[in-house]
Amino acid sequence: MKKAVLVLAACLLLWPVRDSSPQEKIRVGHGSVSIQSGLVWIAKQKGLFAKYNLSQEIIYIPGGSTNIQALISGNLDITQLSGAPGVAANLEGADIVYIAGFLDKLNYQLVTRPEIKSVEQLKGKKLGISRFSSSADFGLRAMLKRLGIDPAKDVTILQVGDEPTRSAAVKAGNIDGTVMNAPFGTEAAKLNLNVLADSLKMDIPFFNTGLLGSRRYLDQQEGKVLNFLRAYLEAIKILKTDREYSLKALSQFTRVKDLKLVEEGYDYFKDQIQAVPYPSLEAMQAVVAQIAESNPKARRADAQTYISDRYLKQLENEGFVKKLWGK
């Protein structure tokens, strides 16, 4: 009997101990279905939210302004968007802050009809965007200026619609070119279009994709926010070190079955995402400057107030990042 008790005690010592506390629910939004937005899916599929005691509800809400409304109303806890929607909301009285920035460079490609093979040929042409003051509008104008083309004098910029609509308009010859979210090279080749320029290679600062929440929620739920970021940082490690798994997960998330397209996107973005994605002040300042061109309120805005690095710094200071990467 004594021997049996000792055996049972040894087994109990070896049995894995699980945290019996209930998981905390967190509602996470995202405004686009793209390669750069796929970290949330990797974290979900790998069980990383559960690992850090979170029960996630991932909600796709197309469009930045709609996401912001859900965030302000409390229907979302954290969401993943570019910088412009949060800045615009803050200028109208919201209190939103970005706690991570995955891409701090503009990532558009300038796509044109096949006969347009040089920048000089853009003069006098019609170029399409989604709508004025959108990120596509900013992206196109920023790229044209870098290329020596005056967007106000040398070309005509038209509001056309979303990316599929713009792509079809270029293909049909209704417009001469547009900007498309990079990478678009493989798709452009299929459509017999030219990729005339790549903004990522131009190194144009822009707060492209980041995590944001209301300052009140982030302050009141600091423990939950830190666990959320732990899951995200581990997802980044998987993205950067496990190509095979990441390609499969991103294909599921984007519902793109053409593996070549997924590989193109993965290779394009993998090295752009930092292991610890601190929100970039320079990138946020670029967003504020863009909005200031049409909104006088932005001319008095301090971009620093729209970002916070304290949560990621806390994880670094406590040794989480070092332990995660084994350094």
LINUR-V996339 format. One record per residue. N is the residue number from 1. RES is the residue in three letters. OMEGA is omega as a letter, one per 20 degrees, with the letter a starting at -180 (NA if undefined). Layout:
{{N | RES | OMEGA} {N | RES | OMEGA}}
//
This chain:
{{1 | MET | r} {2 | LYS | r} {3 | LYS | a} {4 | ALA | r} {5 | VAL | r} {6 | LEU | r} {7 | VAL | r} {8 | LEU | r} {9 | ALA | r} {10 | ALA | r} {11 | CYS | r} {12 | LEU | r} {13 | LEU | a} {14 | LEU | a} {15 | TRP | a} {16 | PRO | r} {17 | VAL | a} {18 | ARG | r} {19 | ASP | a} {20 | SER | a} {21 | SER | a} {22 | PRO | r} {23 | GLN | r} {24 | GLU | a} {25 | LYS | r} {26 | ILE | a} {27 | ARG | a} {28 | VAL | r} {29 | GLY | r} {30 | HIS | a} {31 | GLY | r} {32 | SER | r} {33 | VAL | a} {34 | SER | a} {35 | ILE | a} {36 | GLN | r} {37 | SER | a} {38 | GLY | a} {39 | LEU | r} {40 | VAL | a} {41 | TRP | r} {42 | ILE | r} {43 | ALA | r} {44 | LYS | a} {45 | GLN | a} {46 | LYS | r} {47 | GLY | a} {48 | LEU | r} {49 | PHE | r} {50 | ALA | r} {51 | LYS | a} {52 | TYR | r} {53 | ASN | r} {54 | LEU | r} {55 | SER | a} {56 | GLN | r} {57 | GLU | a} {58 | ILE | a} {59 | ILE | r} {60 | TYR | r} {61 | ILE | a} {62 | PRO | r} {63 | GLY | a} {64 | GLY | a} {65 | SER | r} {66 | THR | r} {67 | ASN | a} {68 | ILE | r} {69 | GLN | r} {70 | ALA | r} {71 | LEU | a} {72 | ILE | a} {73 | SER | r} {74 | GLY | r} {75 | ASN | r} {76 | LEU | r} {77 | ASP | r} {78 | ILE | r} {79 | THR | a} {80 | GLN | a} {81 | LEU | r} {82 | SER | a} {83 | GLY | a} {84 | ALA | a} {85 | PRO | r} {86 | GLY | r} {87 | VAL | a} {88 | ALA | r} {89 | ALA | r} {90 | ASN | r} {91 | LEU | r} {92 | GLU | r} {93 | GLY | r} {94 | ALA | r} {95 | ASP | a} {96 | ILE | a} {97 | VAL | r} {98 | TYR | a} {99 | ILE | r} {100 | ALA | r} {101 | GLY | a} {102 | PHE | r} {103 | LEU | a} {104 | ASP | r} {105 | LYS | r} {106 | LEU | a} {107 | ASN | r} {108 | TYR | r} {109 | GLN | r} {110 | LEU | a} {111 | VAL | a} {112 | THR | r} {113 | ARG | a} {114 | PRO | a} {115 | GLU | r} {116 | ILE | a} {117 | LYS | a} {118 | SER | r} {119 | VAL | a} {120 | GLU | a} {121 | GLN | r} {122 | LEU | a} {123 | LYS | a} {124 | GLY | a} {125 | LYS | r} {126 | LYS | a} {127 | LEU | a} {128 | GLY | r} {129 | ILE | r} {130 | SER | r} {131 | ARG | r} {132 | PHE | a} {133 | SER | r} {134 | SER | r} {135 | SER | r} {136 | ALA | r} {137 | ASP | r} {138 | PHE | a} {139 | GLY | a} {140 | LEU | a} {141 | ARG | r} {142 | ALA | r} {143 | MET | a} {144 | LEU | r} {145 | LYS | r} {146 | ARG | a} {147 | LEU | r} {148 | GLY | r} {149 | ILE | r} {150 | ASP | a} {151 | PRO | a} {152 | ALA | a} {153 | LYS | a} {154 | ASP | a} {155 | VAL | r} {156 | THR | a} {157 | ILE | a} {158 | LEU | r} {159 | GLN | a} {160 | VAL | a} {161 | GLY | a} {162 | ASP | a} {163 | GLU | r} {164 | PRO | r} {165 | THR | r} {166 | ARG | r} {167 | SER | r} {168 | ALA | a} {169 | ALA | r} {170 | VAL | a} {171 | LYS | a} {172 | ALA | a} {173 | GLY | r} {174 | ASN | r} {175 | ILE | a} {176 | ASP | a} {177 | GLY | r} {178 | THR | r} {179 | VAL | r} {180 | MET | r} {181 | ASN | a} {182 | ALA | i} {183 | PRO | a} {184 | PHE | a} {185 | GLY | a} {186 | THR | r} {187 | GLU | r} {188 | ALA | r} {189 | ALA | r} {190 | LYS | a} {191 | LEU | a} {192 | ASN | r} {193 | LEU | r} {194 | ASN | r} {195 | VAL | a} {196 | LEU | a} {197 | ALA | a} {198 | ASP | a} {199 | SER | r} {200 | LEU | r} {201 | LYS | r} {202 | MET | r} {203 | ASP | a} {204 | ILE | a} {205 | PRO | r} {206 | PHE | r} {207 | PHE | a} {208 | ASN | a} {209 | THR | r} {210 | GLY | r} {211 | LEU | a} {212 | LEU | r} {213 | GLY | r} {214 | SER | a} {215 | ARG | r} {216 | ARG | a} {217 | TYR | a} {218 | LEU | r} {219 | ASP | a} {220 | GLN | a} {221 | GLN | a} {222 | GLU | a} {223 | GLY | r} {224 | LYS | r} {225 | VAL | r} {226 | LEU | r} {227 | ASN | r} {228 | PHE | r} {229 | LEU | r} {230 | ARG | r} {231 | ALA | a} {232 | TYR | a} {233 | LEU | r} {234 | GLU | r} {235 | ALA | r} {236 | ILE | r} {237 | LYS | r} {238 | ILE | r} {239 | LEU | a} {240 | LYS | a} {241 | THR | a} {242 | ASP | a} {243 | ARG | a} {244 | GLU | r} {245 | TYR | a} {246 | SER | r} {247 | LEU | r} {248 | LYS | a} {249 | ALA | a} {250 | LEU | r} {251 | SER | r} {252 | GLN | a} {253 | PHE | a} {254 | THR | a} {255 | ARG | r} {256 | VAL | a} {257 | LYS | r} {258 | ASP | a} {259 | LEU | r} {260 | LYS | r} {261 | LEU | r} {262 | VAL | r} {263 | GLU | r} {264 | GLU | r} {265 | GLY | r} {266 | TYR | a} {267 | ASP | a} {268 | TYR | a} {269 | PHE | a} {270 | LYS | a} {271 | ASP | r} {272 | GLN | a} {273 | ILE | a} {274 | GLN | r} {275 | ALA | r} {276 | VAL | a} {277 | PRO | r} {278 | TYR | r} {279 | PRO | a} {280 | SER | r} {281 | LEU | r} {282 | GLU | a} {283 | ALA | r} {284 | MET | r} {285 | GLN | r} {286 | ALA | r} {287 | VAL | r} {288 | VAL | r} {289 | ALA | r} {290 | GLN | a} {291 | ILE | a} {292 | ALA | r} {293 | GLU | a} {294 | SER | a} {295 | ASN | a} {296 | PRO | a} {297 | LYS | a} {298 | ALA | a} {299 | ARG | r} {300 | ARG | a} {301 | ALA | r} {302 | ASP | a} {303 | ALA | a} {304 | GLN | a} {305 | THR | a} {306 | TYR | a} {307 | ILE | r} {308 | SER | r} {309 | ASP | a} {310 | ARG | a} {311 | TYR | r} {312 | LEU | r} {313 | LYS | r} {314 | GLN | r} {315 | LEU | r} {316 | GLU | a} {317 | ASN | a} {318 | GLU | r} {319 | GLY | a} {320 | PHE | a} {321 | VAL | r} {322 | LYS | r} {323 | LYS | a} {324 | LEU | a} {325 | TRP | r} {326 | GLY | a} {327 | LYS | NA}}
//
